Amino acid sequence: MKVCLFDIDGTLINTGKAGKDAMVAAFLQAAELTQIEHDLHLSGKTDRGIFGELFEQHGKSVSEENWQHFIDLYLAGLEKNLPLRQGTVLPGVTPLLAQLSERDDVLLGLLTGNVARGAELKLTHYGINHYFSFGGFGDVHAHRNNVAQAALEAALTHHGQAISPRDVYVIGDTPNDIICAQAIGAQSIAVATGVFSVEQLRQHSPDLLVSDLADLKSISSFILN
Ligand SMILES: [Mg+2]
């Protein structure tokens, strides 16, 4: 059995900043501030990690209560923003998911820094949520390597049988996606449709590197070898 674990932002979809803007607004409201003091870089991070970074940098308590308040505001803002932004499903994504989902020797899951509800809102808005039945999410873990471990465990639970980590493929658009694949012994497919270029991603030695997911033939032959 092969398992494909997909990142969301910059890999499957681009939300036209619906997520980032909702996150900044949620932070400012929850922290009772009017502006953000540091540049906010979200790529490859988890929602829990971003929360910790933001609150700590601004001298605010990284408490469970603040987390809950922040994430409730974020999810409400995200749901409102999604239909208002010019986002898109990235090239090749829909045909690749359609092709892989037809196979009975491939499982499709998520490995994302989004909280589970945020992932569901985004993917439902773009019409591709039904392809995924399990995943690792950013609700609990600040570090992506822990999310990768959780995604692998979710795949095992879903499948109900052993899966070799070498049969697991992590598809993502940032160095952190490549690093977390390596951390669980999985193979990485890096795609340059986010903020990182092919050259930047190459430095982290992914097992396969593509400019986008439109080259169905090389991606599926790499996965199905
Ligand atoms: Mg991403």
Residues whose N, C-alpha, C, O or C-beta is under 5 A from the ligand:
A	BS01	MG	D7 I8 D9 G10 T11 G44 D173
